[in-house]
Amino acid sequence: MYLTTEEENVLNGKYGMGKSNAMKLLVSLGEMFDADKLIPIKRAHWAVSGQEGDLFFAEKLANSGARVSVVTTTNPAWDSTLSNLFHVDIDDYERSLLDRTIEVSDKLGVIKSFNCTPYLYKDVPSFGEHAAFSESSATPYINSVYGARTNRESSSSALAAGVIGKTPNYGLHLDENRIPNITVNVSAQIKDDFDMGLLGWHLGEILKPDDVPLIKGLKIEMTEEGLRDFGAMMNTSGAVSLFHLEGVTPEVKGISDTSSWVSSRERITVTSEDVEKVRKKFTDKRGKINSVYIGCPHSTIPEVMKVNRLLDGRKVNDEVKFLIFTSATNIKILGENVKKLASKGVYVMQDSCVDEPVFKFTEGGLGATNSLKAAYYRKRRNQEFVVTNIENLVEAAVRGYI
């Protein structure tokens, strides 16, 4: 991979070992994928999650003097006040991971957004812009919905790119790799955002990592929540970081004959039966529930307000913990509505992810969620789930069972 004289100087430590270590990772990554050069980026998203694996490389960079050179946002960890709110015992090691995450973020100069959907309001790239985003919902959204360009970065490679302000020129940064190579015809009845998530999960399971699907046949009116969930689920069950939706996403809108645009004749059809199999796969059983999780990826303001409206005049069952995860920015905008929801038995969480130790109190019981990704994460923590849409979740929370 070609390096300029300045890039060689960074690699060789002229500007400190922090930048040198970041450059070493990018050069190794570029050479692995046959990149011809490094290209500049304007922003990065670092999917730090308060875990040892993320922190090792970050602390190595920070302790050797590295700081980010472009806007770099962060994924959620968890809010330390929640352990008091829910009377959860957090051991010293678990708490130290959160403390170290905050400390290293300050040293690196990243924006402590602690939010997995920064692309919706505070870290928004433009069409054709090169970026370095990690996080399973972020990469497909900015690639597909905005027409920006990022590979599916790891936590470490996204951070290294944020430090250097550049990323290797390979994969989805290149025009030829953004052309669809498989056509997906959807005959399934997709009715709402929840169904979009089911469809995404199914496609992630059957598509290959280098597939770029052109998706036809969807008759639903698209929302940012539906597009968010579609990409997030497809990039969790599989590794699809770019999709084209006929008539919706920007790179397909200018194509008059989409059939000739696709580089392969390979076609698949998705039926209602395929989508229903996904829902059944994630619904372990029905009965008494101890929790409802909404916000994986983080909820939007309309989703939070929808719960508020659906609960009008009612309260959540005393045996159910109803948790909505969103950004601190959204909570500020929601204002008094957060208190209104609390009076109805709904906790609106900031800076937090469902897959964190602070939510131990729901483990071992049956939960309900609208997110296949949340169910997938929480299964690793010994919790079974019923997956359904927000309307059904609210009714279940009031009754105490589903």
Sequence and secondary structure as in RCSB ss.txt:
>XXXX:A:sequence
MYLTTEEENVLNGKYGMGKSNAMKLLVSLGEMFDADKLIPIKRAHWAVSGQEGDLFFAEKLANSGARVSVVTTTN
PAWDSTLSNLFHVDIDDYERSLLDRTIEVSDKLGVIKSFNCTPYLYKDVPSFGEHAAFSESSATPYINSVYGART
NRESSSSALAAGVIGKTPNYGLHLDENRIPNITVNVSAQIKDDFDMGLLGWHLGEILKPDDVPLIKGLKIEMTEE
GLRDFGAMMNTSGAVSLFHLEGVTPEVKGISDTSSWVSSRERITVTSEDVEKVRKKFTDKRGKINSVYIGCPHST
IPEVMKVNRLLDGRKVNDEVKFLIFTSATNIKILGENVKKLASKGVYVMQDSCVDEPVFKFTEGGLGATNSLKAA
YYRKRRNQEFVVTNIENLVEAAVRGYI
>XXXX:A:secstr
    HHHHHHHTTTT HHHHHHHHHHHHHHHHTT  SEEE SEEEE   S HHHHHHHHHHHHTT   SSEEEE 
 B  TTHHHHTT    HHHHHHHHHHHHHHHHHT B    S GGGTTS   TT B EE STTHHHIIIIIS  B 
    HHHHHHHHHHTEEES GGGSGGGGS  EEEEE S   SHHHHHHHHHHHHHHS TT  EEEE   S   HH
HHHHHHHHHHHHS     EETTTSHHHHT S HHHHSS   EEEE HHHHHHHHHHT    SB SEEEE SS   
HHHHHHHHHHTTT    TT EEEEEE HHHHHHHTHHHHHHHHTTEEEEESB SSSGGGGGGTTSEEEES HHHH
HHHHTTT EEEE  HHHHHHHHHHTB 
